[in-house]
Every structure is written in C-alpha cells, then in structure tokens.
Amino acid sequence: MSTIEKATFAGGCFWCMVKPFDQQPGIKSVTSGYTGGHTENPTYQEVCSETTGHREAVQIEFDPDVFSYEKLLELFWIQIDPTDPGGQFFDRGESYKTAIYVHNENQRELAEESKKALDESGKFNKPVVTDIFDAKVFYPAEEGHQNYYQKNPAHYQAYYTGSGRKRMVEQNAERLRR
C-alpha cells in the first residue's frame, strides 16, 4: 500500500494551478488556498490586500508511486514564468509570487536540484527566481475558489487565455520538454 504525500506550490492565481495537476494519475486532491503568511485563517480579500504575507497556492495530495514529486516539479515549472520576481501574468504582488513549499528534506533536495538545473539550462534568458520555503500552515480558500475551472469554465478560460498564461504554458511545454 502506497503512502499519500503532500506537495504545495504557489504559481500566481490558484485558479489556474488546479487543472494541470488535477488531471494527472495518482493525484488524490488539489486544494486552492493560502500559505506562507502570518494571519490565521485569512480570507481571499485579506490575502489580496497584501497584508497577510500569504501567497495563493495549491496543496496537492498525491501517490508518489504513481506520480512522483519530480514529475510534479516538472509540471509546476511549465505552469509559471519562473523568472518573474513580481507575481505572475496580470497578477502582481507578494500574494502572486511563485514558490515551492517543501514538506520534507527529500522534497527540498529535489526542488533545489530542479531549480538549479532549470536555471543553468539556458532555457530562460533571465535567472529563475522562484522561492523554496519550508511548508507552513495551509489554509484552504473559500469554496467558490475550489475547482474554479470546473465551476466557472467560461470565466476560467477567458482569464487563462487573456492573462497570457495559456501562451506561456504552451511555450514552456515546448521549451522545457526539449
């Protein structure tokens, strides 16, 4: 019997970070939420106000025997602009910065190796600035933010495309899989 592990990634707007992971084998759940800050049980409005120190993130429960942490990292890098220090796409500020929140030393080693390899690969013309932090308390976002791509497909698709994320993901998929 395999164990279920957790992985936590901040990649800008959490609406766009659920679908790519949610559709993979071995993924048990993907929850949108907030982590890394100093306010207990923050709301969406509080996090967006940039006063809580939290970042929008997704917490993934996965079976590492089916979908490894390394594969999660590969998929994460495709979803973001790892060279943007100010947020992602339309969304700017601390709450939209990218980060990997590691749950154990093995995840830390793999995340650091992955980031270093990406940075040294020459596939981006700027340094990779995604932070790596120890995992902190993760607060699930309000119900309306969970599985947003399924509940509000037209708005999700308009945001995903209009923000430039779709184009970046397509470019990254080609760039990083070469």
N, C-alpha and C positions, 0 to 999 in steps of 0.2 A: 504494500500500500504506500503510495507516494504522499509526501507532505505538501501542504499548500503553503506558499510563501507570499510575502508582500513586496511590491515594488512601488515607489512613489516618484512621480515625475511632474515637474512644473514646465509647461510649454506654452505659456501665454494663455489665451482663452481656453478654459477647460471644456467648453462645448465641443471644440474641435479635436480634443485629445482623447475622447472616449472611443469614437467609432473605429479608429485604426487598430486599437488593442482589443476591443470588444469582439471583433470578428475573427480572432485567431484561435486555433485549437489550444486547449489547455488553460484558457483564461476562464476563471470562475466568476469574477466580477470586476467591474471598473466603476469606481465611485468618484464623482466630482466633489471637490472640497477645497479646504484651505489648510495650509501648513506653514510652519517656519516663523510664526509671529508670536506676539506677547499677549494678545487678547484672548480670553477664553470664549469659546462658542461664538465666534464672530459671524456677523451677517454679511451677505453679499454687498450691501451698501457700505458697511464699515470697511470691508476689505478694499472696495473700490475707492474709498476716501483716502487710502494710503496712510492710515493712522494706526493700523494694527500690526504691521510688519509681516503679514501673511502674503503668500503667493497663491494664486489659483493653481490647483494641482489635481492630478488623478492618482488614486491609490488602486493598484491592481492586485487582485489575489489570483495567483497562477500556480499551475502544477509544473515545476521545473523539469520533470521527466518528459513532459510533452512539449513545452515551450520554455526554453532556457532563459535565464537572465541575460545572457549575451544577446540572444535574439530580441529580447525586449529593448535592450540598449540600441541595437541596430535600427529597430523600428522607431524608437524615440528620436534618433538623430535625423531621420528622414522627415519627421513632422515639424521641425523647427528650423529657424535660422540661428545656428549656434554661435554666430559671430556678432549678434546684435546685443549690446550691453544695456539697452534702454527699454526692452519689452519685446513684443512680437507683433509684427504687422501693424494694424490700426491701433492696437492696444499698447499704451506706453505707461511706464512707471514700474515701481518695485513689485507690485502685485502681478505683473505680467512678465517678469524676467524668468528666464529658463533656469532650471536646477534639477539635479538628481539628488534625491534624499535616500541615503543608503541605510539599510536595516541591519547590516552586519559587516564584518570585516571582509568577507568574500565579495560582497557587493561593492564595497569601497574599492578593493583592488581591481575588480573588473571594470568599474566605472572610470577609475583613473587611467587604466590601460587603454580603454576605449577612447576616452577624451584625448589622451596623448597621441594615440595612433591617428585619430581624425585630424588633430592639429598639425601633425607632421606630414600628413598625406599630400598636402598641397592642393587638395580638392576645393578649398576655400581660399580666397585671396586676403583674408583677414584672420586674426587669431580667434580660436574657439574660446569663448568667454563664459560658457555655461558653468554655473557653480556646482560643487559637490558638497553636500552637507550631511551630517547625521540626521536620520529621520527624527522628527519631533511629533507631537500630538497632531493627529489629522482630524479635522472637523468636517464631516460631510456637509456639503452645500444643501440649501433648501431643495425640496422635492422638485420644484419647477426646473431646476438646473440638471437633474439626473436624466441621463439618456436623452438629452435635448435633441439630438439628431433624429431620434425616432418620434418624439412628441411633436416637434415643430420642423418637419423636413424642409418646407419651403424657405422658412427664415434661416434655418441652419445652412442650407445650400447657398442662399444669397450671401450670407456672411462669409462662409468658407471660400467662395469664389471672389467676392468683392474685396475682401481684405488682402488678397494676394497670397493667401496660404495655399490654395489649390495649386497655383502655378509653382510656388516654392517646393511643395511636396513632390510634384512631378519632376522638377529639375533635380531635387535631391535624390529621388529614387534612381534616376539615371546616373547622376554623379557618384553616388556612394556605392552603387552596385557594380561599378566597372572594375 
